[in-house]
C-alpha cells in the first residue's frame, strides 16, 4: 500500500493578445493512494496463474493510483491481472489473460503498471537445448521484466524468443465501415539475449523487438474523404457505452494507431564496481505507418 501527495505549481505564459484578469500562476494538489492485492498459484501438470486486484481512477491504464475525493467516499477496486499459464517442459511457456508485461523493456514504450491482455508464448533456447534449468515461468514476473534463470554452466549466453498477440479494441462486427469491422490487435515479438562474461561479473543484455498493429480503427464511427476514419467520431469520456471509445482512459487513443510497424532495441550493461551494482541501459525506437493512416 502506498500514499502520495502530488503538488504542482507553475507560471503560465501570458496569452497574446493580452487577456484582462488572466491568472498566470497555477497550482494543483492531489492526495492519492494505491492498494495492490496479489495471489499467485501453481497447479498440477505445470499449470500456473495469477490474479491482482488494485485501486485505480480507471482513467489511465498505466496507473493503479486512486485520488481521494470528498467526504467519506468509498473507492473502487479493479482486476488488473488475471492469467493462466502452462509450462509443459523447461524453457517452453504459454500464458493467456491479462498478465504482467512479458518483455524486456524500458519505459520508452511500456509503462511499468501496464498489463496487456492476450496470449504470450516464450521459448528459452538455453533451457530447451543447452541445459534444463527449471527456471521460473515468465508469468511470475512482477516488475515487467522476466528474470533470467541461473547462469548456464560453462555457457555464457542465454537466448529467448517472446511473442505476444494482444487484444486492443473490440469493434462492432456489423459496422458498415471496413476499418471498424475487425477488432484491433497488437502483435509484438522479441529476441532476448543475456551474455555473461568473466564468470557472471559482467552481463550484457539486448532485446531487439518488432511491434505491429493491424489496420482496425479504435472506435471511430464515420469517415473522412477517401474513406479514412474520422477521429472526431470516436466517442470519448462519459460513462456506459460511450466510455468504450476512450478505452477507459482520460483521452482516446489516436485513430492513427493502426497498421503501424515499430522496431525497438532495449538493452543494458550491468556489473559491480567496488561492490556496488552499476547498470547502463538504452533503448531505440523507430517505426513506419501505411499511407492509409491519419
N, C-alpha and C positions, 0 to 999 in steps of 0.2 A: 504494500500500500504506500502511496506517496501523496504528499500535499505540496502545493506550489502556489506562490503568489507571483502573478505576472503584472509588471508595471512598465508603462511606456510613456515617454514624454519627448515630443519633437516639435520643431518650429517649421511650419509650412511656408512655402514660397508665396509671396504676395501675388494675387492674381493681376492680370493685365487685360482690360483696363481695371483701374482700382475700384474695389467694392467697399462702400461705406460700412463700417461696423464689422469688417472681416476679422475674425479671431485666428491669428496665425499660430497660437500656442495650443497644442493638442495633447491631452493626457488620457491615458486609459489604464484601467486596473481590473484584473480578474483574479478571483480566488478559485483554484482548481484542485481536483483530487483524482487519483487513479486507483482502481482496485482490480486485481487480476486473481482469478481462481483457476489453477491448473490441475489437470488429472491426466496422467499417462497410464496406459495399461498394456500388458502383454498377454497374449492368448496362446493356445496350443498351436502346433504346426507352423511356428514362426510368424504368426499374425500379431500385429500390434496396433495401437491407435492412441489418440489423444483428444481432449476437449479443453477449451479455455473459455471462461466467462469473464467479461470485462465491462467496466463502465465506459461510456463514450457519449459525446453530444450527437454522434451519428451524422455530423456534418462534414466529417473529414475521415476518409478511410485509412489515413496514415497516423491516427492518434487514438489512444484509449483514454484520454483525459476528459473529465467532465467538469463543467463550470458550475459552481454554487450559484443558485439563482436567488430566490427570495423566501422569506418566512421560514417555514419548516417543511419545505418541499421534499418529496421523495425523488429518487433518481433511477433511471432505467438501467437494466443490465442486458448485455448483448452477447451473442455467441460469436466469438472472434476466431475460434478454431474448432473444427470437428472433422477428424480424418481417421481413416483406417489404412494400414499398410500390410504388405506381405514381403517377406524376405526368404524365398524358398531355399537359397543357398547363400553362403558368404559372398558378398560382393554384388548381389543382384537384389534390388529393392524396387517395389512399386507402391505408391501412395496415392489415395484418392480422397477428395474432400477439400474443405477449407483448411489449409495447412500452413506451417511455417515456411518462410522463403527458403527454397531448397538450393539456391545458387550461391556461389561465392560472389560477393558483390560489395561495392561501396554505396554510399547514399547518393551518388550521382544519378542513379536510376531507380533504385529500390529503397524506399523509406524503411526503417527498421521494424516498424509495427505492422507493415502491410502483410496480409496473408492471402495469397492467391487461391482461387477455387478451381479445381480441375484434377488432372491426372499427371503424376510425375513418375518417370522411370529413371533409375540410376544403375549404371554398371561400373563397379570398381575393378578395373582390369588387373590391378596389382593383387587383389584378393582372389579373383577367379583363376588367373593364370600363374601368378608368381608366388602366392602364399595363401594360406587360409587363416585370416586374422580374427574372424568373428567380431569385427568392429561394429559399433553401434549403428543401427539403421538410420538413414537420413531423416526420417520422420521425427526423431527426437531432438533435432537441432532447435535450440531455444533462441539463439541470437541471430538467426538469419544466415548463418554460415555453418554448414555441416562440418563438424570437426574431423580431421583426418585421423585414421587409426594409428596404432603404434608403428614406428619406423620399421620397414621390412628388413629382415636380417640379410645383410650383405648386398642389398639392392637399394640405391638411393632415390629411386623415382616412384611416385605414386600417381596414377593416371586414372581419371574418372570421366565418364560421359553422363551428363544430366540433361534430360529432355522433359519439358513441361508443355501440356496443352490445357489452356485455361479458358473458362467461360467468362466473358466480359460483359455482355449485354444480351438479354433475351428479347429479341424483336418479335413483332406480330407477324406470324407466318401467312396471314391473309392480307397483308398490306399490298396496296396497289403499286408501291414503289419497289423497284428491284433491289435497291440498297438496303431496304428495310425488311425484306423477306427473310434474309439469312441472319442468324444470330452472330454477334461479334465475338471473335476469338482472338486470343493472344498465344503465339507459339514461341517458345524460347528453348534454345539448345546450347549447352556449354561443354567445352572440353577443358577439364580442370586438372592441372598438374602441380604437384609438390615435389621439388628437388631438394633433398637433404644432403649437405656436404659437411666434411670434417667431423664425421660421427654425429651428425644432427645439430651441431653448433650453429650452422648457417642453414636457413631454409628459404628457398625462392619459390614463390607461388605465381602462377599465371593462369588466367581463365578466359580465353577468347570465347566470345558469345555472339550468337545470332538471334535477333528478335524480329518476329514477323507478325503483322496484324493483317487479318483478312479484310475484304472490301466492304463489309457490312457497316452501315451507319449506326450511330449511337442515339437513337430516339427521334430523329427528325421526321416530320410528317408531311413535308412539302418539298418541292424542288425549285431551283433557280433555272435560268435559261440554260439550255444544253443538258438538262436532266441532272444537274449536280444537286446534292442535298442542301437544303436551306437551313443553316444553323439557327436562325431566328425561330424556326418552327419547333425546335426541341423544347419540351416542357422543362421548367426549372422550378426549384423551391417548392413551397407549399406542402401539402400532405396528401395522403392517399395515392391514387394512381399518378398524379402529376409529379410526385416525388421520384418516380421511376426515371424520368427524363434526366434528372441530375445525379442519378446513381447514388442517392443518399449522401451527397456531398454539398458543400456550400456553393459550388459553381459547377455547371455541367462540363463534362469532358468535351473537348472540341470535336466537331464532326470530322475534322481533318485527321483524327486518329483512326485511319482506315487505310488498308492497302499500303502499309509502310514497311520498310526494311532497315534494321539498325545493326551496326557492328559495334561491339564493346570489347575492351581489353583490360579488365581489372587485374591487379597483381600487387605483390608486396615482397619485400626482403626483410627477414626477421633474424635477429641474432642477439647475443648478450654482450654487453660492454661493461666491464668492471662489475659483473654480477647482475647488472640491470637489463631488463628486456628492452630492446630497441627495434622499432619497425618503421620502414619507409614504404609507403603504398602509393599507388597511382591508378588512374582509370582513363580510358579514352572512349569517346562516344561519337559516332557518326552515323548518318543514315540518308536514305533517299525515299521519296514518295512518288507514286504514279502521277501521271498528268491529270487523272480524274479528280484527284484530291483537291480540296479547297485550301 
